[in-house]
Amino acid sequence: MSAIAETAHRGRARRRMRIDGWRWGGRVFLVFMLLYTALPMIWMLITSIKSGFAAMQFPPQWWPDHPTLASYQKLLDPQNSVGRDFLRFFWNSLFVSTATTILSVIVAVPAAYAFSRFTFPGRNFLFFAVLLRNMFPAVIFLVPLFILMRAIGLVNTHGSLILTYLTFGLPLAIWLLKGFYDNIPVQLEQAARIDGATRFQAFVLIVMPLSAPGIIATAIYSFIGAWNEYIYAYTFLSKNEQLTLPVGIQRFFSENTTDFPGLMAASFMMSVPVVVLFLVLQRYFVRALTEGAVKH
């Protein structure tokens, strides 16, 4: 009997060692991925506090002897041309991204709810057709959309970007929210209807609060996509006062030289809103992805 118990104990010990090995391997992998993603950001931040000469040194100077915030002061000072342009580009990006986010939520919420709760002819075909655009690279639609925007007079306006980003962001937003609504029991709405609420009241008072994580995740996705987009902003906008940040930071490149500290400072400041937004709302984003992916 003792031999059997000893054998079982050894078997459990071996299984525990295998599990611990996988666990430690996963931790090492996560640390590696963290360094892989964080080091470029760290190098960008360090370069932004260097002087122009220190940024061009070879071999590179890992930490500057005389750190300076001159690049940030230059970018945030509306009294000089670089600062005025940067703040204008920042505001343009913020306006376009916020407008795209609000419109995406306004359109995606009722569309996803309709796909989740109602049955109508062609429902499944239309639902999967919504994702058809995501099968193709975005650059394929560049010329047709430019011709369309020119025909309706939206070239060199932020409206062209908002409509384009809305078109590209809606498919995944609807898909994400539809999965989330599927996991909200319809009995809750039926109970509210029995108590005298209309369908719209039941949706606003019952479904909307429960779907808040999914709506927040949709908003994050729409905002990040619009904030970082470059190729359509570069194609649709040519007036300096209309440019967004991804296109506007090209001003730090010139024919003969590049202001690397200014470029890195602008890039770092461009990444701050997205990083802060994601860190603040991260738990809602993860919850929406998990709850929207699992059918209860």
C-alpha positions in Angstrom: 0.0 0.0 0.0 2.9 2.3 0.8 4.5 1.6 -2.5 1.2 2.6 -4.3 1.0 5.8 -2.3 4.7 6.6 -3.0 4.1 6.0 -6.7 1.1 8.3 -6.7 3.1 10.9 -4.8 5.9 10.8 -7.4 3.4 11.1 -10.2 1.8 14.2 -8.6 5.3 15.7 -8.1 6.2 15.1 -11.8 2.9 16.7 -12.9 3.6 19.6 -10.6 7.1 20.1 -12.0 5.7 20.1 -15.6 3.1 22.6 -14.6 5.6 24.8 -12.9 7.9 24.5 -15.9 5.1 25.8 -18.2 4.3 28.5 -15.8 7.8 29.8 -15.5 8.3 29.5 -19.3 5.2 31.7 -19.7 6.5 34.2 -17.3 9.8 34.4 -19.1 8.0 34.8 -22.4 5.9 37.6 -21.0 8.9 39.4 -19.6 10.6 39.1 -23.0 7.5 40.5 -24.8 7.3 43.3 -22.3 10.9 44.3 -22.9 10.4 43.9 -26.7 7.4 46.4 -26.6 8.7 48.7 -23.9 12.3 49.3 -25.1 11.3 51.3 -28.2 9.2 53.6 -26.1 12.0 54.0 -23.6 14.5 54.8 -26.3 12.0 57.2 -27.9 11.7 59.0 -24.5 15.4 59.1 -23.9 16.1 60.5 -27.4 13.5 63.2 -26.9 15.4 64.7 -23.9 18.7 64.8 -25.8 20.2 67.7 -27.7 20.4 67.4 -31.5 24.1 66.6 -31.4 23.8 63.9 -28.7 20.9 62.3 -30.7 23.2 61.9 -33.8 26.2 60.4 -31.9 27.6 57.0 -32.9 27.9 54.8 -31.0 24.7 56.0 -29.5 24.7 57.7 -26.1 22.3 55.7 -24.0 21.7 58.4 -21.5 22.4 62.1 -22.2 25.0 63.9 -20.1 22.8 67.0 -20.1 19.1 66.0 -20.4 16.9 68.8 -21.7 13.2 69.4 -22.2 13.8 71.9 -24.9 12.0 69.8 -27.5 8.8 69.5 -25.4 8.9 73.3 -24.6 9.2 74.0 -28.3 6.2 71.7 -29.1 4.0 73.2 -26.4 4.9 76.8 -27.1 2.2 78.4 -29.3 4.5 81.4 -29.8 6.7 79.6 -32.4 5.7 78.1 -35.7 6.5 74.5 -34.7 4.5 74.7 -31.5 1.5 76.3 -33.3 1.5 73.6 -35.9 1.9 70.8 -33.4 -0.9 72.0 -31.2 -3.1 72.5 -34.3 -2.3 68.9 -35.5 -3.0 67.6 -32.0 -6.4 69.3 -31.9 -7.2 68.0 -35.4 -6.4 64.4 -34.4 -8.4 64.8 -31.2 -11.4 66.2 -33.0 -11.4 63.6 -35.8 -10.9 60.7 -33.4 -13.5 61.8 -30.9 -16.1 62.5 -33.7 -15.4 59.1 -35.2 -15.7 57.4 -31.8 -19.0 59.0 -31.0 -20.5 58.2 -34.4 -19.2 54.6 -34.2 -20.9 54.1 -30.9 -24.1 55.8 -32.0 -24.3 53.6 -35.1 -22.9 50.3 -33.8 -25.1 50.1 -30.6 -28.5 49.9 -32.4 -27.1 47.9 -35.3 -25.6 45.3 -33.0 -28.8 45.2 -30.9 -30.9 44.6 -34.0 -28.7 41.7 -35.1 -28.8 40.2 -31.7 -32.5 40.6 -30.8 -34.5 40.7 -34.1 -35.1 38.2 -36.9 -35.6 39.6 -40.4 -35.0 38.3 -44.0 -31.3 38.2 -44.9 -30.2 38.8 -41.3 -27.3 36.3 -41.3 -26.2 37.3 -44.8 -26.2 41.0 -43.9 -24.4 40.3 -40.6 -21.5 38.5 -42.3 -21.5 41.0 -45.2 -20.7 43.7 -42.6 -17.3 42.0 -42.2 -16.7 41.7 -45.9 -14.7 44.9 -46.0 -12.2 43.6 -43.4 -11.2 40.8 -45.8 -9.3 43.4 -48.0 -6.4 45.7 -47.2 -7.4 49.3 -46.5 -5.2 50.6 -49.3 -7.4 48.9 -51.9 -10.2 51.4 -51.2 -7.9 54.5 -51.2 -8.5 55.6 -54.8 -12.2 54.8 -55.0 -12.8 56.7 -51.7 -10.7 59.6 -52.8 -12.8 59.9 -56.0 -16.0 59.7 -54.0 -14.8 62.3 -51.5 -13.8 64.6 -54.3 -17.2 64.2 -56.0 -19.1 65.1 -52.8 -16.7 68.0 -52.0 -15.1 66.5 -48.8 -11.5 66.5 -49.9 -9.4 68.7 -47.5 -12.0 68.4 -44.8 -12.1 66.4 -41.6 -15.5 65.0 -42.7 -13.7 62.8 -45.3 -11.6 61.2 -42.6 -14.5 60.8 -40.2 -16.7 59.0 -42.8 -13.8 56.8 -43.9 -12.8 55.8 -40.3 -16.4 55.2 -39.5 -16.7 52.8 -42.4 -13.6 50.9 -41.4 -14.3 50.7 -37.7 -18.0 49.8 -37.8 -17.7 46.1 -38.9 -15.6 45.0 -35.9 -17.6 47.3 -33.5 -20.9 45.7 -34.6 -19.4 42.2 -34.4 -18.0 42.9 -30.9 -21.2 44.4 -29.5 -23.5 41.8 -31.0 -21.6 39.1 -29.2 -21.9 41.1 -26.0 -25.7 41.6 -26.4 -26.1 37.8 -27.1 -24.9 37.2 -23.5 -27.4 39.5 -21.9 -30.5 37.4 -21.0 -33.6 38.5 -23.0 -35.6 37.7 -19.9 -34.4 40.9 -18.3 -36.0 43.0 -21.0 -39.2 40.9 -20.9 -39.5 41.5 -17.2 -39.1 45.3 -17.8 -41.8 45.1 -20.5 -44.1 43.3 -18.1 -43.6 46.1 -15.6 -44.8 48.6 -18.2 -41.6 49.7 -19.9 -41.5 50.1 -23.7 -38.8 48.3 -25.7 -36.8 51.5 -26.0 -37.0 52.1 -22.2 -36.0 48.5 -21.5 -33.0 48.9 -23.8 -31.9 52.2 -22.2 -32.5 51.2 -18.6 -31.6 47.5 -18.7 -29.4 46.6 -21.7 -27.3 49.8 -21.9 -25.9 49.7 -18.4 -25.1 46.0 -18.7 -23.4 46.5 -22.0 -21.3 49.4 -20.8 -18.0 47.4 -21.0 -18.7 46.4 -24.6 -19.5 50.0 -25.6 -16.4 51.3 -23.9 -14.3 48.6 -25.7 -15.9 49.7 -29.0 -15.1 53.3 -28.2 -11.4 52.5 -27.4 -11.1 50.5 -30.7 -12.6 53.3 -32.8 -10.5 56.0 -31.1 -7.2 54.2 -31.5 -7.9 53.3 -35.1 -8.7 56.9 -36.0 -5.9 58.4 -33.9 -3.1 56.4 -35.6 -4.3 56.3 -39.2 -1.9 57.8 -41.7 -2.4 56.8 -45.3 -6.0 58.2 -45.7 -5.1 61.4 -43.8 -2.1 61.8 -46.1 -4.2 61.3 -49.2 -7.3 63.3 -48.3 -5.7 66.3 -46.6 -3.2 68.7 -48.2 -3.8 72.0 -46.3 -1.5 72.5 -43.4 -4.2 73.7 -41.1 -6.2 70.5 -41.6 -3.4 67.9 -41.1 -3.6 65.4 -38.3 -0.7 64.3 -36.1 0.5 61.2 -38.0 0.9 63.3 -41.1 1.9 66.5 -39.4 5.0 65.1 -37.6 6.6 64.9 -41.1 7.6 68.5 -40.5 10.5 67.2 -38.5 12.0 65.7 -41.6 13.8 67.9 -44.1 15.9 67.4 -47.1 19.2 67.9 -45.3 18.6 67.0 -41.7 16.1 65.6 -39.3 15.2 66.9 -35.8 15.3 63.6 -34.1 14.7 64.9 -30.5 11.7 66.9 -31.7 10.4 64.0 -33.7 10.7 61.6 -30.8 9.1 64.2 -28.4 6.2 64.6 -30.9 5.9 60.8 -31.3 5.9 60.3 -27.5 3.3 63.0 -26.9 1.2 61.5 -29.7 1.3 58.1 -27.9 0.3 59.5 -24.5 -3.5 59.9 -25.0 -3.8 56.4 -26.4 -1.8 54.8 -23.6 -3.6 56.7 -20.9 -7.0 55.9 -22.4 -6.2 52.2 -22.6 -4.7 52.0 -19.1 -7.7 53.8 -17.6 -10.3 51.7 -19.4 -8.3 48.4 -19.8 -10.5 46.4 -17.5 -13.6 47.2 -19.5 -11.9 46.3 -22.7 -10.7 42.9 -21.4 -14.2 42.2 -19.9 -15.9 43.0 -23.2 -13.6 40.7 -25.2 -14.1 37.8 -22.8 -17.8 38.2 -22.3 -18.5 38.9 -25.9 -16.6 35.8 -27.0 -18.2 33.3 -24.6 -21.8 32.2 -25.0 -23.6 31.6 -21.7 
